[in-house]
Amino acid sequence: MANAKKIKRKAALLGVGLDSDGHKRITTGPNFALVGGTQETHEAMTEQAIKINEKLKERGKRLDDVSREEFDDIAHEVGLKKITPPKTPRIPPADAAGCGL
C-alpha cells in the first residue's frame, strides 16, 4: 500500500436553532454553518461559533486539530454546557406469563 493516501480529517460546527419567528436564517463561516432560530437564538449561536474560533486561534489550533476533550474545554470556556442525555430505563421483554395471555 505504498500509494495509500492519508485522509485528512475535516471538522465543522453545525448549529440548528429549533425555535422560529417565521424568518429563515443561515450563517456560514470557514468551519461552521448555522441555520434557523429566532433572531436572538441565531445571534447567540453566531457569537458562540465566533468565540470558539477565537479560542482556537489563541491556542494556535484549528477545529480539525483538537481532540473532543479539548473542544469540550473550549466550549465550556465560551459558555456552552454539555448536556448528557438521560439514561432510559431498560424495560425487560414481556414473557407469556406476564403479558396477560
SULNOR-V514120 format. One record per residue. RES is the residue in three letters. NEAR is the number of other C-alpha atoms within 10 Angstrom. D_LAST is the distance of its C-alpha to the last C-alpha in Angstrom with 1 decimal. Layout:
res;near;d_last
RES;NEAR;D_LAST
RES;NEAR;D_LAST
This chain:
res;near;d_last
MET;4;60.9
ALA;4;64.2
ASN;5;63.6
ALA;6;60.3
LYS;7;60.4
LYS;6;59.2
ILE;6;56.7
LYS;7;57.7
ARG;8;55.0
LYS;10;55.0
ALA;13;53.3
ALA;12;53.0
LEU;14;51.7
LEU;13;49.4
GLY;20;49.1
VAL;14;46.9
GLY;17;47.4
LEU;11;44.3
ASP;13;46.1
SER;14;48.4
ASP;9;51.3
GLY;9;51.7
HIS;10;54.1
LYS;11;53.4
ARG;15;54.7
ILE;13;55.1
THR;14;57.2
THR;14;57.8
GLY;13;59.8
PRO;8;60.7
ASN;15;57.4
PHE;17;55.2
ALA;17;53.7
LEU;20;52.5
VAL;18;50.9
GLY;21;49.8
GLY;23;49.8
THR;18;52.0
GLN;16;55.7
GLU;11;55.1
THR;16;52.1
HIS;23;53.9
GLU;15;57.0
ALA;14;55.1
MET;22;53.5
THR;20;56.9
GLU;13;58.5
GLN;17;56.0
ALA;22;56.4
ILE;15;60.2
LYS;17;60.1
ILE;22;57.9
ASN;20;60.5
GLU;15;63.3
LYS;17;61.8
LEU;18;61.4
LYS;12;65.0
GLU;9;66.1
ARG;11;64.5
GLY;9;66.0
LYS;13;62.7
ARG;14;60.7
LEU;20;57.0
ASP;12;56.7
ASP;14;58.2
VAL;15;56.2
SER;10;53.2
ARG;10;50.0
GLU;9;51.1
GLU;13;54.5
PHE;16;53.0
ASP;14;50.8
ASP;12;53.9
ILE;20;55.8
ALA;18;53.1
HIS;13;53.0
GLU;13;56.8
VAL;16;56.7
GLY;11;54.2
LEU;13;50.9
LYS;10;47.9
LYS;9;45.3
ILE;6;41.8
THR;6;39.1
PRO;6;35.7
PRO;6;33.2
LYS;6;30.7
THR;6;27.2
PRO;6;24.7
ARG;6;22.5
ILE;6;18.9
PRO;6;17.0
PRO;8;14.4
ALA;9;10.8
ASP;9;9.4
ALA;8;6.2
ALA;7;6.7
GLY;8;7.7
CYS;8;5.7
GLY;7;3.8
LEU;6;0.0
